[in-house]
Amino acid sequence: MILIVKLILAHIIGDFILQPEKWVKAKEDKKLKAWQLYVHILIHGIITTLLLANTKYTKLILCIMISHLIIDFIKLHFQKEQTKTLWFIVDQIAHIAIIAFLGIYWLNKETEVLAWIISDTFILITTAVLFLTVPMSITINTLIKPWTESLTNEKNLELKNAGKYIGILERILIFIFIITKHWEAVGFLLATKSVFRFGDLKESSERKLTEYILIGTLLSFGAAIIVALLVTSLL
């Protein structure tokens, strides 16, 4: 396990601490022609080598460097100005996933990794988490569409797609809390959201907006709780 921790530490240092903002900008502008991209990959390799300090991990370090280059290239090639946030998230998830897989593989546990990936538990949890993201956002938006349209002209203060991402995050958190048997955290999350979302809606003129937000919140929480309970019972 400490091997994976060291690999993640190397990633944190190389991707965040030792990567200046101007390098990021240069990579976005020049893509594969940017020398900063290759120095960035080299720095990752050097840091990983120093942390592992063992020649038996040479192939592992090369695999991580190559995979990092491929992931960065895909992100730089496909991301647009309006999708930078999305691609940043995808990029980091991909890096961590590769690090975890390679780390476990090098610990001679490749059979356990493959067994986990094709196991019923993995498939069940993956299906549940994916369902609680975009599909559930579309479902909730469809259910509350009549009220959304009636409020569009009255309120236009919401950040673009903010509600969508808030809903996805809260459903995933609720799912994690329930399958790990931490129901109190669900109550804390609901209380926290209530403070922020309903704290300023005190006037009678805000009643429609308050009811709209409450419907969306209850649908989101309810869906996450039901899915989590189903998964828990099946597991």
MOQUIFEN-V609280 format. One record per residue. N is the residue number from 1. RES is the residue in one letter. PHI is phi as a letter, one per 40 degrees, with the letter a starting at -180 (* if undefined). NEAR is the number of other C-alpha atoms within 10 Angstrom. Layout:
n->(N,N)
res->(RES,RES)
phi->(PHI,PHI)
near->(NEAR,NEAR)
//
This chain:
n->(1,2,3,4,5,6,7,8,9,10,11,12,13,14,15,16,17,18,19,20,21,22,23,24,25,26,27,28,29,30,31,32,33,34,35,36,37,38,39,40,41,42,43,44,45,46,47,48,49,50,51,52,53,54,55,56,57,58,59,60,61,62,63,64,65,66,67,68,69,70,71,72,73,74,75,76,77,78,79,80,81,82,83,84,85,86,87,88,89,90,91,92,93,94,95,96,97,98,99,100,101,102,103,104,105,106,107,108,109,110,111,112,113,114,115,116,117,118,119,120,121,122,123,124,125,126,127,128,129,130,131,132,133,134,135,136,137,138,139,140,141,142,143,144,145,146,147,148,149,150,151,152,153,154,155,156,157,158,159,160,161,162,163,164,165,166,167,168,169,170,171,172,173,174,175,176,177,178,179,180,181,182,183,184,185,186,187,188,189,190,191,192,193,194,195,196,197,198,199,200,201,202,203,204,205,206,207,208,209,210,211,212,213,214,215,216,217,218,219,220,221,222,223,224,225,226,227,228,229,230,231,232,233,234,235)
res->(M,I,L,I,V,K,L,I,L,A,H,I,I,G,D,F,I,L,Q,P,E,K,W,V,K,A,K,E,D,K,K,L,K,A,W,Q,L,Y,V,H,I,L,I,H,G,I,I,T,T,L,L,L,A,N,T,K,Y,T,K,L,I,L,C,I,M,I,S,H,L,I,I,D,F,I,K,L,H,F,Q,K,E,Q,T,K,T,L,W,F,I,V,D,Q,I,A,H,I,A,I,I,A,F,L,G,I,Y,W,L,N,K,E,T,E,V,L,A,W,I,I,S,D,T,F,I,L,I,T,T,A,V,L,F,L,T,V,P,M,S,I,T,I,N,T,L,I,K,P,W,T,E,S,L,T,N,E,K,N,L,E,L,K,N,A,G,K,Y,I,G,I,L,E,R,I,L,I,F,I,F,I,I,T,K,H,W,E,A,V,G,F,L,L,A,T,K,S,V,F,R,F,G,D,L,K,E,S,S,E,R,K,L,T,E,Y,I,L,I,G,T,L,L,S,F,G,A,A,I,I,V,A,L,L,V,T,S,L,L)
phi->(*,c,c,c,c,c,c,c,c,c,c,c,c,c,c,b,c,b,b,c,c,c,c,d,c,c,c,c,c,b,f,c,c,c,c,c,c,c,c,d,c,c,c,d,c,c,c,c,c,c,c,c,f,a,c,c,c,d,c,c,c,c,c,c,c,c,c,c,c,c,c,c,c,c,c,c,c,b,c,b,d,c,b,c,c,c,c,c,c,c,d,c,c,c,c,c,c,c,c,c,c,c,c,c,c,c,c,g,b,c,c,c,c,c,c,c,c,c,c,c,c,c,c,c,c,c,c,c,c,c,c,c,c,c,d,c,c,c,c,c,c,c,c,b,d,d,c,c,c,c,c,d,c,c,b,b,b,c,c,c,g,c,c,c,c,c,c,c,c,c,c,c,c,c,d,c,d,c,c,c,g,b,c,c,c,c,c,c,c,c,c,c,c,c,c,c,c,b,c,c,b,b,c,c,c,c,c,c,c,c,c,c,c,c,c,c,c,c,c,c,c,c,c,c,c,c,c,c,c,c,c,c,c,c,c)
near->(9,9,16,18,13,18,23,18,15,22,23,14,15,20,17,11,9,13,17,12,9,10,17,17,13,15,20,19,12,13,19,16,11,16,13,20,22,15,13,21,19,15,20,23,23,14,19,26,19,11,13,17,11,9,10,10,14,14,11,19,21,14,16,22,21,14,17,22,18,12,18,22,16,14,19,20,12,10,15,13,7,8,10,14,12,12,18,14,10,13,18,15,12,16,17,15,12,17,24,19,16,19,23,18,16,16,12,10,12,15,11,11,16,12,11,13,13,10,11,13,14,13,12,14,19,13,12,18,19,13,18,24,19,15,12,20,21,11,14,19,16,11,14,15,12,10,16,16,10,12,14,10,8,9,10,9,7,8,7,9,9,9,15,16,14,12,24,21,14,21,27,19,16,26,28,19,17,21,19,11,11,13,14,10,15,20,12,11,14,15,12,12,15,14,10,10,14,16,9,10,14,10,8,8,9,13,12,14,18,17,13,15,19,15,15,18,19,12,18,21,19,14,19,28,20,13,21,25,15,13,18,16,9,10,11)
//
